[in-house]
């Protein structure tokens, strides 16, 4: 029982970490595009 709960928590944390990484990368890309767009203008 506890092993199944631990597995679920591990999978959930991995999913949350993946989402945070993707959001971080997207925010960096958006920030980079915004800076380059302002420079072009």
Rosetta constraint file for C-alpha pairs under 8 A:
AtomPair CA 1 CA 5 HARMONIC 6.46 0.50
AtomPair CA 2 CA 6 HARMONIC 6.10 0.50
AtomPair CA 3 CA 7 HARMONIC 6.13 0.50
AtomPair CA 4 CA 8 HARMONIC 6.20 0.50
AtomPair CA 5 CA 9 HARMONIC 6.18 0.50
AtomPair CA 6 CA 10 HARMONIC 6.07 0.50
AtomPair CA 7 CA 11 HARMONIC 6.16 0.50
AtomPair CA 8 CA 12 HARMONIC 6.06 0.50
AtomPair CA 9 CA 13 HARMONIC 6.08 0.50
AtomPair CA 10 CA 14 HARMONIC 6.15 0.50
AtomPair CA 11 CA 15 HARMONIC 6.16 0.50
AtomPair CA 12 CA 16 HARMONIC 6.19 0.50
AtomPair CA 13 CA 17 HARMONIC 6.01 0.50
AtomPair CA 14 CA 18 HARMONIC 6.10 0.50
AtomPair CA 15 CA 19 HARMONIC 6.23 0.50
AtomPair CA 16 CA 20 HARMONIC 6.17 0.50
AtomPair CA 17 CA 21 HARMONIC 6.17 0.50
AtomPair CA 18 CA 22 HARMONIC 6.20 0.50
AtomPair CA 19 CA 23 HARMONIC 6.09 0.50
AtomPair CA 20 CA 24 HARMONIC 6.04 0.50
AtomPair CA 21 CA 25 HARMONIC 6.17 0.50
AtomPair CA 22 CA 26 HARMONIC 6.11 0.50
AtomPair CA 23 CA 27 HARMONIC 6.06 0.50
AtomPair CA 24 CA 28 HARMONIC 6.23 0.50
AtomPair CA 25 CA 29 HARMONIC 6.19 0.50
AtomPair CA 26 CA 30 HARMONIC 6.08 0.50
AtomPair CA 27 CA 31 HARMONIC 6.02 0.50
AtomPair CA 28 CA 32 HARMONIC 6.03 0.50
AtomPair CA 29 CA 33 HARMONIC 6.09 0.50
AtomPair CA 30 CA 34 HARMONIC 6.05 0.50
AtomPair CA 31 CA 35 HARMONIC 6.22 0.50
AtomPair CA 32 CA 36 HARMONIC 6.20 0.50
AtomPair CA 33 CA 37 HARMONIC 5.86 0.50
AtomPair CA 34 CA 38 HARMONIC 6.15 0.50
AtomPair CA 35 CA 39 HARMONIC 6.24 0.50
AtomPair CA 36 CA 40 HARMONIC 6.16 0.50
AtomPair CA 37 CA 41 HARMONIC 6.36 0.50
